[in-house]
């Protein structure tokens, strides 16, 4: 009786291995473009304090690269600069807001638009059920737009677009193997390098106090920040 149980368990284990899959993560390249243009409608760009995890991770990456950088909490900055609400880019840039900004002693605000993902449609043949069968190959990209505001001058000094193109590939013959691109990791690392260079060029020796926020748009049909 025990032998039959062991045989069944062995068959079940072997079948499970054959029908399983493995994911192989990799880091694709990210390209960053510095754009010539203006935010078309600052009143449509709302500044928020989340997603907090992403903003905290970006802050850590910036400080690691340049110890002169000091991160001011987004909530603290927002409460000081926007006491009446209306957390928009146009309010931030308004003349009447400048005095409240000066009191915070923050030099720059960096706002990150939402991460956007696109996949190209392609003809693939992959079935999953009793194992994985066939091949899978999809080209896709992730992109995020960023605005850098000089708070001492109350103006936008840089607009960036970070774009990461990569392929999600897989092959299956009972056992499935897939390559999984790490879009967000690649974008965050390249952005941190680029932003530090921008801040160093503007303030080569002084302490740099910055606040990181998210940018949301009332128009979700296009990126919240101007791209070209």
N, C-alpha and C positions, 0 to 999 in steps of 0.2 A: 504493500500500500504506500509506504513511504517512498519507494522507488518511483512510483507513478507520479507522486506529488513533485519530487525533485525534477523529473523529466519535464513535467508541465511548466514548472518554474523556469527551467533552463530554456525551453522553447519560447516562453513569454519574454524572457530577458533578451534572447537573440533577436526575436521579432521586433522588440522595442528599439534595439540598437539599429537594426536595418531601417526602421521607419523614422528615425530621429534625424535631426539636422544640426549643423554647426554654423554659427554666425561669426564672421571674421571682420572685425572693425578696422577701418583705416582712415587716415586723415588726408583729405584732398587739399588741393591748393585753393587759396582765396585771393582774389584780386580786389584792390581798393582803388576807387577813382575819386579824385578830388574834383568837385564839380564847380563850374562857373554858373552862378545863377542865384536866385533869391527864393525864399519860401513864398509861394504865390499868395497864400492866405494865412497869415500868422494867427488870426482869430479862430481858425478852424483846427489849430493844433493845440490839443489839451495836454498839459504837463502833469504826469502822475508819478507816484512813488513806487510803483510795481511794474513788472514782476521783481520783487525784492531780491530773490536768489540770484538772478542774472546780474542785477546791478551790484550786488555785493561781490560777486565773483569778478566782475570787471574792475571794481575798485581795488580789490586785492592784487589783480594783475598789474594795474597801473603803479601801485605803491611799490611792488617788488621791483619794477623796472626803474623807478626814480624815487628815492627816499624823500625828496623834497615835497612830493605831492601829499597833500592832506585832504581826506575825504570828509566833507560836511554832510551829515545825515539829511536825506531828502525831506523828511517830515519836518524837521527843525527849520530848514530853509523855507519850505512852502508856507508854514505857519507864520513866519516872520515877514515874508514878501507878499503873500496873498491873504491878508487878514479878512478880506471880504469875500473870499472864494474867487471864482472866475480865473481858474488856473490855466490861462492860455498864453501862448507865446507873444501875442500882441500886448497883453497886460504886462508881461515881463519886460518888453522893450519900450513901454510907455515912459514918458518923461516923469510923470508923477510917481512912478515906482522906483526911480533911481535912488532916492534918498534911503528908502528902506533896504535896498540892495547894499548900499554903501555900509550900512550899520552891521551887516553880516560879515563883511570883510572877505567875501567869496570872490575869487577872480574869474572863474569860468563855470558855465553850466554846459554839460554835455547831455544831450537828449537822444535816446535810442528809439527809433521806430520799431514796430513789431517785426519779428522774423517772418518772412514770407517764403513759402515753398511752392515750387512748380514742378510738375512731372510731364515729360514729353510722352505722348501716346506712341506705343510701338507694338508690333505684332510679336507676342510671346506665347509660348505654349508650356505652361507649368500646371500640373495637377497635384493637389495634396489630398490625401485620403489614407489609403493603405500605403504609406511611403510617399516620396516625392518623385515626380516623373517629368522630365523635359528640361527646358532651359528658360531662364528669365533674365532680361536685360533692359533696364529702363534708365534713360538719361534724365537727370533732374538738377535742380539748382535751389539754393537758398540765398536770400539776400536781405539786407537790412540797411536802412538809411539812417544817418546820424547828423545832427546839427550841433555845432560848437558855437557857443555864445560868449563873447567877451562882455562880462557884466560891468566892468569899469567904463566901457564905452557904450554899453547898451546896444550892441549890434551883433549880427551873425557874422562870424569870421571864416567859418568853414562849413561846407556841406560835403559829406562823404557817402559813397555807396559801396558797401562790401558785398561781393558776389562770389559764391562758392558753387562750382559746377562739379558734379560727380555722377558716377554710375552705380546703380544697385543691381548686382549680378548674382545669378544663382544657377545651379545645375543639380538635377536630381536623378538618381537611379536607385530607388528605394531610399537610400541615404541622401539627404540634401545638404548642400554647402552654399552659403551666401556671403557676399561681401557687403558690409554695411558702412556707408560713409558717415564720418563724424562731422557733419556740417557746422554745427554750433561751436564745437571746440576749435575748429580751424578758423572760423570767423572771429571768435573772441581773441585768439592769440595774435592774429594779424592786426586786428583793430587796436589792441593794446599797444603794439609796437608803433603803429601809425599815430595814435593819439599822443603818446609820449613824445614823439618827435615834434609834433605841432606845439605842444606845451613848452618843450625845451627851447624851441626857436623863439617863442614869444617871451619867455621869462628864463633866460639862460642861467641865472644865478639865484634869483629870489625863491622863497617858498611859494608853492603853487597850491592855493586852496580851491577845490572844485566841488561841485555837487553833480551827482549823476541822477537823471530822471528818465522816465519813459515818455514817449510822444505818441499820443493817440490822435486820430483824425476823425472828423465828422464825415469824411468822404472815404469809405472803405473800398471804393472801386479803383483807387490808385494809391500809391505810396503816400504816406502823410507828409513826407518832406520832398521838396523839389529834387528831381533827379537830373534833368538836363535843361 
